[in-house]
Amino acid sequence: QVQPVIEALASLMERIHQDRRIGFVSSPASPAVFAGSREDLEEMLGNLLDNAGKWARSRVCVDCGVSAGGLRIIVRDDGPG
């Protein structure tokens, strides 16, 4: 399951970036699953969320779903670029 990993990492990233008050929000619960190890998913998503947190002005959004039979994860921030 992808959603619990997203939620745990979002909570961790809010603590890491708390000095800048960056909010991390995720889409409503998704039944999407990752076809690899949880550790690999955590490493990939952790890197993406941390990078977004570094560049965000105030918010990072994570959307997760299934698209054309594959996993789709979109990480957006409100920073420049």
PyMOL commands that set and color helices and strands:
alter all, ss='L'
color gray80, all
select helices_A, chain A and resi 3-16+18-20+38-55
alter helices_A, ss='H'
color red, helices_A
select strands_A, chain A and resi 23-26+59-67+70-77
alter strands_A, ss='S'
color yellow, strands_A
deselect
rebuild
show_as cartoon
